[in-house]
């Protein structure tokens, strides 16, 4: 059986690899991904290559849909009686893991960060593993870097299945947590080597060469990421694009008013209207030529000190996502300066 962890860089073609390689080698493939953007990207590319339809034998789930429909409902639906998923933590600190109120809110919705724990506590893990092997001959976890907390323990259980597996992700695009619950696997993403070792201990091979170069970003953008964020990424496209800090009021106004340049914010992008997105929310998207990255107070201070690589890992990773959306140029702008100019209009 072939079990592999494949770590990629932004724009390396993870989705294309999955569809062209995995989906042609195996008859029944289960693909699981986390974000809506990446799910939509996978579905779109599958349809593009197959006359508008999803080929027989390929099943694509968003992560929590997989947990709820494929893992929970067949085995625990009658016993537990959940009516959906709640994507918030349980605020009842006194609930015990032996009671259903630990897993369900007052509306009988499962807390998303405790679904896999419920599967484990009720001893249906083996049945889930058998069900996966019954229907599929290969399982693919895309965006594996966002599987965290108790969900990573669940992932390690699935690694024990005697079947073909592919785990694909970008360690430095870890911007979300599927499951944050106390201190469970709290330091999982502190060290790349220790993260990889968790897979190796489960006899999963490690590949960091196949998807080493980006097909999206030009080498100038990749070089900026290497030198200023400390993240190793190279380009397949030559010295295209650039990263430039813009401080001219006139240039900022021009970029701000250009609908063809998406404006990426650390947070609260919706307050600016159409054409503005949050850094982390663009992960998995591949539709931008030039991008404008707004630096908030924290990242602006780090930029001035040439210390972007020393930002908190979660912030640095989101900035990495934002910069690497660009197929062309990246314009860095002080968000406070842009906001003042917008207020003068």
Secondary structure, 3 states (H helix, E strand, C coil): CCEEEEECCCCCCHHHHHHHHHHHHCCCEEEEECCHHHHHHHHHHHHHCCCCCCCCCEEEEEHHHHHHHHHHHHHHHHHHCCCCEECCCCCCCCCCCCCHHHCECCCCCEEHHHHHHHHHHCCCHHHHHHHHHHHCCEEEECCHHHCCHHHHHHHHHHCCCCCEEEEEECHHHCCCCCCCCCCCCCCCCCCHHHHHHHHHCCCCEEECCCCCEECCCCHHHHHHHHHHHCCCCEECCCCCCCEEEECCHHHHHHHHCCCCCEEEECCCHHHHCCCEEECHHHCCCCCECCEEEEECHHHHHHHHCCCHHHCCHHHHHHHHHHHCCECCCEEEEEHHHHHHHHHHC
